[in-house]
């Protein structure tokens, strides 16, 4: 990621700047984990190496799952806080529920 310029955070209604920074930081860590897994695979010499690789893959997958939950939680909180009516808040929670149903 050293050769990739930092992403410009656009202010909007989806998530707060702080929430975006947190999610981007989490994803950058996961990206680092995946690069580490790639190196482990490239350097694997014997069958015992597969256990360490699988462990690191599992850790990256769990970190990505936690990022997904954080995204949904932040989205729900942000949109509910910005709702001006109960109907808007209900609609926001229904969208989050639909995302959960679709992707889990």
Backbone torsions as a table, in degrees:
resi	resn	phi	psi	omega
1	UNK	NA	-7.7	-179.0
2	UNK	-63.3	-30.7	-179.2
3	UNK	-90.5	0.9	178.9
4	UNK	-101.5	124.6	178.9
5	UNK	-67.1	150.2	178.9
6	UNK	-61.7	146.4	179.3
7	UNK	-74.3	141.3	175.8
8	UNK	-82.4	125.8	-179.9
9	UNK	-85.9	121.8	179.9
10	UNK	-94.0	128.5	178.0
11	UNK	-76.5	131.5	-179.2
12	UNK	-159.0	-161.0	-177.0
13	UNK	-99.9	-8.5	-175.5
14	UNK	-69.8	-53.5	-178.6
15	UNK	-144.5	157.7	175.8
16	UNK	-74.7	162.4	177.9
17	UNK	-59.4	-40.0	179.2
18	UNK	-64.1	-42.6	178.5
19	UNK	-63.3	-41.6	178.4
20	UNK	-63.0	-45.4	179.5
21	UNK	-60.2	-42.4	179.0
22	UNK	-61.4	-47.8	-179.8
23	UNK	-64.3	-41.9	178.5
24	UNK	-63.5	-38.4	177.4
25	UNK	-63.8	-44.5	177.9
26	UNK	-59.7	-45.3	-179.0
27	UNK	-66.6	-34.1	176.9
28	UNK	-65.3	-39.4	176.7
29	UNK	-64.4	-41.5	178.9
30	UNK	-64.2	-40.9	177.1
31	UNK	-58.0	-42.5	177.2
32	UNK	-62.9	-41.4	177.0
33	UNK	-60.2	-44.1	-178.5
34	UNK	-66.5	-35.8	175.4
35	UNK	-65.0	-38.2	176.0
36	UNK	-63.2	-40.6	177.5
37	UNK	-62.3	-42.6	178.9
38	UNK	-59.2	-42.3	178.3
39	UNK	-65.2	-40.8	178.1
40	UNK	-60.9	-42.3	179.3
41	UNK	-64.3	-45.1	-178.9
42	UNK	-62.2	-32.9	-176.6
43	UNK	-96.7	-0.1	-178.3
44	UNK	-60.5	128.6	-178.8
45	UNK	-114.8	-32.9	-176.7
46	UNK	-136.1	167.1	-176.0
47	UNK	-57.1	-28.6	-179.6
48	UNK	-66.1	-23.2	179.3
49	UNK	-65.5	-26.5	-177.4
50	UNK	-63.0	-32.5	179.7
51	UNK	-63.7	-44.3	178.1
52	UNK	-65.4	-38.9	178.3
53	UNK	-63.8	-47.0	179.9
54	UNK	-60.9	-39.6	179.5
55	UNK	-62.7	-43.3	179.8
56	UNK	-69.3	-36.5	175.9
57	UNK	-63.2	-42.4	179.2
58	UNK	-62.8	-41.6	179.0
59	UNK	-63.5	-41.5	179.0
60	UNK	-65.9	-40.9	179.3
61	UNK	-63.4	-42.4	179.1
62	UNK	-65.4	-38.8	178.1
63	UNK	-64.5	-38.9	177.7
64	UNK	-67.0	-39.8	175.8
65	UNK	-61.4	-42.0	178.2
66	UNK	-64.1	-37.1	177.5
67	UNK	-64.1	-39.7	177.7
68	UNK	-61.5	-45.9	179.3
69	UNK	-63.7	-40.1	177.9
70	UNK	-62.6	-42.6	177.2
71	UNK	-58.5	-49.0	-179.1
72	UNK	-64.2	-42.2	179.9
73	UNK	-63.1	-47.8	179.2
74	UNK	-61.5	-42.3	179.3
75	UNK	-60.8	-47.6	-179.6
76	UNK	-61.0	-46.0	-179.1
77	UNK	-64.3	-47.8	-177.6
78	UNK	-61.4	-48.2	-176.8
79	UNK	-70.7	-33.1	177.6
80	UNK	-69.0	-41.4	178.7
81	UNK	-62.5	-35.4	-177.0
82	UNK	-84.2	-9.0	-179.5
83	UNK	-66.4	136.9	179.4
84	UNK	-98.4	-13.3	177.7
85	UNK	-135.0	163.1	176.6
86	UNK	-63.0	-35.2	179.3
87	UNK	-63.0	-41.0	178.2
88	UNK	-65.0	-41.0	178.9
89	UNK	-64.2	-42.2	178.4
90	UNK	-63.8	-43.3	178.6
91	UNK	-61.1	-40.5	178.7
92	UNK	-63.6	-44.7	179.7
93	UNK	-67.2	-32.4	177.0
94	UNK	-68.2	-37.3	176.3
95	UNK	-63.7	-42.9	178.9
96	UNK	-64.1	-41.0	177.9
97	UNK	-63.2	-38.6	178.5
98	UNK	-65.2	-38.7	176.6
99	UNK	-63.5	-44.0	178.2
100	UNK	-60.2	-46.0	-179.1
101	UNK	-63.5	-37.0	-176.1
102	UNK	-73.8	-39.3	-170.4
103	UNK	-107.1	-4.4	178.7
104	UNK	-110.4	NA	NA
